[in-house]
Amino acid sequence: MTQTYDIVVAGGSIAGLTFASEAAKRGVSVLVAEEHDEIGEPEKCDGLVSLRGLRKYGYPPKEDVIQNQIHSAVIHSPSDRHFAVNATALDVVVLDRSAFDKQVAAEAARNGAEVRTGARVGAPAKREGGVEVKVGDELVRCRLLVDATGPASSPRRGILPAAKYELEGEWIREHVVEVYLDAARYPGFFAWVIPFGKHRAKVGAAGYGINPFRALDSFLEGRGSTILRRVSAPIYVGGPAPSFVERRKVLVGESAGQVKPTTAGGIMTSIAGSVISAKWASAALKENNMGSMAGYQREWESVFLKEMRTMLRLRGVLEKLSNPDLEAVFSALATPKFVMKLSQTDFDFHATALLGALGVSGLLRVARVVASAEVRSLLVEG
Ligand SMILES: Cc1cc2nc3c(=O)[nH]c(=O)nc-3n(C[C@H](O)[C@H](O)[C@H](O)COP(=O)(O)OP(=O)(O)OC[C@H]3O[C@@H](n4cnc5c(N)ncnc54)[C@H](O)[C@@H]3O)c2cc1C
């Protein structure tokens, strides 16, 4: 006999599990299916996140899921000039992402969702009042299908190849995140160091058209390191999808492009997308009025769209900067006042905060270095 649920969620990572937990809490029958055998594995994400954002949406990590607290961020120019931003007020931590996903899976199950692993969700077929999908070997019917399959289905534009190692090295500073800008080595992105313990870090590199492993190996030359784990995973920086809802299918998390285009951080924005969409989906199913699902996109955009657009413009500027431009921007901006203002910003809304810290005079200084349409549009916004 075909099993029936109100909702089938394809993808048991942070977005799918949060959605399942929130929908089940509202009395909706939910099956969340993950193609891998273990929730949280294989782990690809670095887990850098603000506690403020997670608390706001009701998903604070348990103490033992937090690997590290971040006290400062150091930004390096191509010639290795740098400035440090005090991050103690930003409440930023590094999570064990695999353990965090397991925490949310347990919460979803406690709320009544069925969590199935080792079960790939196939392409949906339309049926009267819903859809039919293969979940593993079984045929399942549902009234709504949630696509939380991540980069597999996120819009293709804006995907960058990335590589990351988890490693040990004496050179790693325990509470300091480091970002290395270099338009030649990491075009359109950067290399990063995210410490998750004493002398341990998640170190990565991404960029348009590069071999990220080669870039990472070159970054590590001269930095004595023991590599514990190698991960290859694309990052998404293309901005939100134009439409989150397609008839009986709803996109959440990275599938919906709910990822910051500046840093590719998507934990908090995906959780937010799932919390908001589950609320609208549960109500739409109870009222049998799928039209009301439009409220999901409206609500998510009312919180995040302006920030995402600003991030996309900043990304547009970054993609145009050569290394001499980057050095000039550093000279123009690395003032004590700017750095101090950055330390009082909101990690999750850093593009708006960065514009605020720059002010019109700062933007004019950037505009002298880079004459681009993106900087002009930021000036209009500022
Ligand atoms: C190298 C790297 C580092 C990152 N670091 C950070 C960071 O420090 N901070 C941050 O906020 N964000 C970070 N991110 C981004 C963050 O990991 C993602 O935005 C977030 O995981 C998106 O969650 P999601 O649930 O939408 O998708 P995903 O986490 O990608 O999960 C999708 C899930 O769907 C499953 N799946 C796919 N197809 C099917 C199918 N047909 N049937 C069943 N299951 C399926 C997959 O196996 C996977 O488990 C990083 C990403 C990468 C690649």
The ligand as a Gaussian input file, in Angstrom:
#p B3LYP/6-31G(d) Opt

LIG

0 1
 C       32.900000      24.088000       2.343000
 C       31.674000      24.761000       2.928000
 C       31.771000      25.494000       4.102000
 C       30.653000      26.140000       4.636000
 N       30.796000      26.841000       5.795000
 C       29.727000      27.484000       6.327000
 C       29.855000      28.188000       7.558000
 O       30.929000      28.230000       8.163000
 N       28.748000      28.830000       8.050000
 C       27.539000      28.797000       7.402000
 O       26.564000      29.415000       7.869000
 N       27.396000      28.115000       6.240000
 C       28.450000      27.447000       5.694000
 N       28.304000      26.740000       4.543000
 C       26.987000      26.715000       3.887000
 C       26.055000      25.728000       4.583000
 O       26.709000      24.489000       4.772000
 C       24.803000      25.519000       3.719000
 O       24.269000      26.767000       3.338000
 C       23.740000      24.755000       4.507000
 O       24.221000      23.480000       4.879000
 C       22.508000      24.595000       3.627000
 O       21.646000      23.684000       4.246000
 P       20.599000      22.855000       3.397000
 O       19.928000      21.966000       4.357000
 O       19.798000      23.799000       2.584000
 O       21.463000      22.027000       2.337000
 P       22.599000      20.953000       2.555000
 O       23.262000      21.132000       3.878000
 O       23.439000      20.999000       1.339000
 O       21.823000      19.568000       2.603000
 C       21.140000      18.992000       1.547000
 C       20.874000      17.550000       1.950000
 O       20.033000      16.929000       0.989000
 C       20.498000      15.616000       0.762000
 N       19.976000      15.227000      -0.546000
 C       20.296000      15.730000      -1.762000
 N       19.535000      15.181000      -2.721000
 C       18.701000      14.314000      -2.083000
 C       17.640000      13.466000      -2.525000
 N       17.268000      13.419000      -3.811000
 N       16.994000      12.692000      -1.607000
 C       17.333000      12.735000      -0.290000
 N       18.323000      13.528000       0.180000
 C       18.978000      14.320000      -0.702000
 C       22.002000      15.740000       0.850000
 O       22.610000      14.499000       1.084000
 C       22.141000      16.716000       2.022000
 O       22.185000      16.034000       3.255000
 C       29.410000      26.058000       3.980000
 C       29.281000      25.310000       2.809000
 C       30.394000      24.653000       2.299000
 C       30.237000      23.844000       1.056000

